[in-house]
Amino acid sequence: MTIADPVAGASAPPRLAGRNSLGFAKPPAETRVVAAMSGGVDSSVVAAVLKRDGYDVVGVTLQLYDHGAAIQKSGACCAGQDIHDARRVADRIGIPHYVLDYESRFRQSVMEEFADAYLAGETPIPCVRCNQNVKFKDLLALAQDLGADCLATGHYVQRLEGPRGPELHRGADPDRDQSYFLFATTRPQLDYLRFPLGGMAKPDVRALAAEFGLAVADKPDSQDICFVPSGKYTSVVEKLRPGAIEPGEIVHVDGRVLGRHDGVIGYTVGQRRGLGVATGEPLFVVRLDAEGKRVIVGPREALRVRRIALKEVNWIGAPVADEEALDGLPVLVRVRSTRPPVPARLSTRAGWYVELDTPEEGVAPGQAAVFYAADAPSHVLGGGWIARTEMAV
């Protein structure tokens, strides 16, 4: 687990006397900001607002994969058109703009892991790994090398000053909140990051884009993973791991063999439709046994999970002496990005576990369990990757 030390010299709350809107004790013109520009409306507005407010803004766009390859998806973030759009925005608002080739790093730390996770029977979240290993690591280091005071992104989360330094909070617009995807952010990273859109709603962001005359004002939001064409995960895995997808059995939780499948990557925990088997009762995917090449199915009640084992836990709440100090802590936990946080307790004495007050369905290994403060539901305390689950009894 990552438990960060207190951040020395954390920046003060924005708009205090003598501080600019980003929290620095100097004029905006003397504050250099690297704006991560994906080519979408959100990051474009971030760059435009910062430029309007007088900051020394440098736009950076990352080329993350081969835009001529079969895995290209038109309209997804970081695709070729998006690089062109980011450059047009930079020209429009009058800031320097750089495109950096991070293709090798992205393939190794995001795409390769994505393929391996699916083959292992997990349901990965590559956007978290991209933030964790590319944007908030390599890009942040680049911003520091450029002498920037901070790195600004278009994420819908809030960075608020607390008594122990900066805190990560959910975005003010619940429909746009992206805090689930940023649970792996460390305290030192959070000290350096800024999220200008965290207190805004999407319609207001689009209105600003139109006000600035940005060509991306009406550009649709990306709905899929940037390197996955039309949401077809299997085609990406087949391309990255040719010959690795193997058929196997579809097995009921009671041991009955019900049929065959073409590969476990075609199934996700909680799935009901498209199983290709029937027993006269509704069946759901309960578990994926990648090693045994088995898809385990059963009735809905078999999906109910109360205890979740975690790995690679990151804690960004108030610093603690060690992880055992968090044992028994009441929290709110989100086990899917589309679900609301639910009451739970942390268990840390024999590894990291989440004990849910009420069982949840469809909790899948490879997803994340993100912790929020029980007494301040917007405050992100951290989270971890779901390693395995235990059925409710």
N, C-alpha and C positions, 0 to 999 in steps of 0.2 A: 504493500500500500504506500501511496505517496501522502505523507503528512508534512506540509510545508511549514517552515519556521516563520515567525512574524516577519512581515515585510518592513525592512528598514527604510525610512524616508518615504513612505507611501504618500502619494500626492493628496492634497487637501480637497475637500468638496468643491465642486464647481461654483463659480460666481460668489465666492467669499471675497471680502475686501482684498484688493490687490491681486486677485487671481482671475485668469481668463476663463472662458467657458469650458475649457478642457481641464482646468484645475492647476494650471501652471502660473507661477508668480512672475510673469513677463508678458509683454504685449503679444497678441496673436502673430504679428509680423515676424517676431523673433522665435516663434514656436513652429518647428518643422514637423509635419505630419505626413506619414506615408499612408495613402488611402488604397486599400486593396480593392481593385476594380475588376469585377467579373464580367462587366458588359451588360448587367441587368439594371433595372431601374433603381433598386435599393442602393447598391454601392455607388451608382452614378450620382444620386442625390447626396450621399454622404460627401463625396468629393466636391460637389457644387456648393453645398452649404458651408463647408470649411473654407473654400475659396472666397465665398461671399463675405464670410466673417473675418477675412483678412489673414488667415493662416498661410504659412509657407507650405503648400501642398505638393506632394509628389505622387503621381498615380502609378501603380504597379499592377500589371496583369500577368497571371501565371498561365503559360501553355502547359497543360497537364497531360495531354495524350496526343497521339498522331491523328491529326484531323483528316487524313486521307484514308485511314484504316476503316475496316468494316464496322468497327464499334462506334464510329462517330454517330452522334445523334444531333440532328439539326435542332437548334433552339434550346439545347440544354446548356447549363452553365459551363463556361470555359470552352465552348465549341468555337470553330473558326469565325463564324459571324459575330460571336460575342467579343472576340478580341478586336475585331473591326469596330464594333459599337463602342467599346471602351475607348479606343483611340479617338473616335469622333467626339465623344463627350469631353475628353481631355482637351482636344483642340477648341471645342466650343467654349469651355470655361477658362481656357488659357493657362493650363498647367503642364509641366513636363510629364511624359508618360513613357513607361518602359515595359516591354514584354520580355519575360524571362522564361527560358526553357527548363521546366521542372519535370519533363516527361519521364526521365529515368527514375527519379525519386518517387514520383506519383505511382508509377507502375509497380515498383518494388514494395512500397509501404502501404499502398491502398489496393490496387487492382489484384496483385498476386495474393494478398491476404484475403481479399474478397472471395476469390476462387477457392482457395484452400478451406475457408470457413464453410462455404456451401457444400463442398465435398465431405466435410466432417459432420454434416447434418445440422449446422448452425444456420441462423438467420442473421447475417451481418448487417452492420450499419456503416457503410464506407464513408459517409459524410462526417462521422465522428472521427474516424481515423485520419481523414484529410485535414480536419481542423487540428488534430492532435499532433500529427507527424509532418505536416507540410505548412499549412497556413500559420499556425501559432508556434511553430518551431523554426523552420527554415526561413519563411517570409519575415517573421518577427526578427530573426537574427540579421537578415538583410536590412531591415528598417533601422536597426541599431547601427549597422555598419555605415549607413547613409547619414548618420548623425541626427536621426529623427528623435523627437521627444516621445512619440507614441505611434502606434499603428491603429488606424481606424478601419472598421469593417461595417458592412450593412446588416449585421445580425440584429434580430429583434429580441434583444436582451438588454438589461440595465446594469450598469456598473455604478454602485452607490457606495459612498464612504460610510463605514461603520466605525465603532470604537476601536477595532483592532486592524484597521486598514480597509482596502476596497473589498466590497462584497459583490457577488454575482446574483442578480435577481431576474425573475421572469420579465418578459416584455410586457408593457402596459396593455397591449392589444392581445387578449387571450387567443384570438384566432391566428395570430402570427408568431406567438412566442416560440423561440428556438432554444430555450435553455436546456432542454433534454439533450440536444446535440453538442452542448458545450460543457458537459459535466467533467470532462477530462482536463479542462483548463486549470493550470496551476496558479498559485497565489502570485509568484513573480510575473507570470504572463499577464494575469489580470491587472497587476499594477501598471503594466505598459500599454494595455489595450484600451480602446475607447469605442463605444457603440452609440453613435449619435442618434440612431433611429429608435432606441429602446423605449422611449416614452411616446412614440407616435403610432398612429393607425395607418394602415396601408393606403386608404384613399387620400389621406393628407400627404403622403409621400408622393403619390402620383400627381397630385395637384402641384406640389413643389416642382416636380420634374417638368410639368407643362409651363409653369411660371418661368423656369430657367431656360425654356426653349430646347429641352433635350429631346433628341429623336427617339429615345427609348421610353418616353412617358407612357405610351400605351403598349409597350412590349409585354407579351404574356409572361407569367411566372413559369420557371422551370418546375415540372411536376415529377420528373423521374431522376434517377441517379445519372449523373452527367455522361458516364461512359457506357450506359446500358441502353441500347436502342429499343424503344417501344416497350420497356419494362421486361424484355426477354432475358432474364438472368442466365438461363441455360445456354444461350448462344455465346455469351461472354465466357462462361466457364469452359465450354467446349473449345473455344478459341485459345484460351490461356492454358488449359490442361487437356490437350487432345488425347482421347482414349481413356480418360480417367473416370468417366461416368459409366457405372455398371448397373445392370438390372438386378432385381432381387424380389423378395416376397413381401406381400402385404399381409400382416398378421394381426389378428384381433388380440386385445389385451388378455383374453382367456386362453390364448395359445392356438386358436384355429387359424390355419392358413386360408386366406380368402381370395388371393389372387397374386398377380405379378405386377411389378412396376419397371419402368425404364431407367430409373435412377432416383436416389433420394433427393437430389437437388430440385426435383419437380414438385416437392411437397414442403409445406410449412406447418408448424404446430398450430392447431386450431382450425386448419382447413377442413371444409365440409364438402364442397363441390369438386367434381372432377376426380374422385378417388378411383373410379372404375370398378368398384365392388358394391354389392348390395346384400343386406341380410334381413331386410324388412324393418329395420330400425335406423334412425339417423346415426351416421358414423362420422367421427372427427379424427383428424390426425392428432394423436396423443404424444407421440415421441418418435424421433428418427434415430435409428441405430445404424450409423454409417458403416461401422466396422463389420457388422453382420449383414449389411445391405438390406435392412428391413425397415419398412414403414409400419409403425404400430398404430392401430386405430382402435376406437372404442366409443362408448356412449359419452354424452356431454359431461356427465359428472366425473368422468376420468380426467377431464381437463383441469379440474379444480386443484389449485396449488396454494399451499399456505407457507412453505419454507423455501427460500431461494438461496442457493450458494453462489457467491460472487468471486471474481478474480480481477486482478489489476484495479483495485479500488483506489480512487483518488479523493482526498478530503480537502476541500477548500473553504470549509467553515472556519470558525475561530480556532487558532492553533491549540493542540492538546499535547499532553506529555507523551502518550502512546495510544495505540488503537484500543487497548483494553479499557481506557477511560471512557470510551464510547459505548461499552457494552450495556445494553438495556435502554439506550437512548430512544425516546419516542420521536418518530419522524413521519413525514408524508413521503410516500414512494410512488414514483411513476414507472411502470414496467413496459410501457409502449409510448411512443411519441404522441399517439392519438388518444391516449387515455388520461383522465384526470388523476392527480396524486391521491393515494389512499392511505389511511392510517396504518402504521407498522412500527416495529421496534428493531433496532440493530442488535445483532449478536456477534461478538468479536472474540470470545475467549477460546474458541476452537476453530479458527478461521472466520471469514466474513460471511454472515448470513443476514437475510432479511426475514423477519417473522411477521407475516401479514395478519392484521386483526380479522379480516374477512377474506376468505379464499378468492383468488383471481383465476380467470380462465385464459388459456392460450399464451401462457408465459413461455417464451422460447429461448433456449440457449443461443448466445450470439447477440441477443438484444441487450439493452442496458437497463439497470435499475438505478434511477436517479433520486437522490435524497433531497427533500426540502424541509425547512425548519417547521416543526409542529406548531410553534407559536407565531410564526411569520411565514405563511405559506408561499410567499414569492421568493424567499431567500434560498438559493441553491447551496446545499452543504457539500455536495459531491456525488459520487456514484461509482458503480462498478459494472463490469461485464457479467452477464448471467452465465454461469458455468453449468449448473444443473438445477433441477427443481425436485421437490418432494410433494407427492399428492396429499391432499387434505384427507383426513380420516374421520 
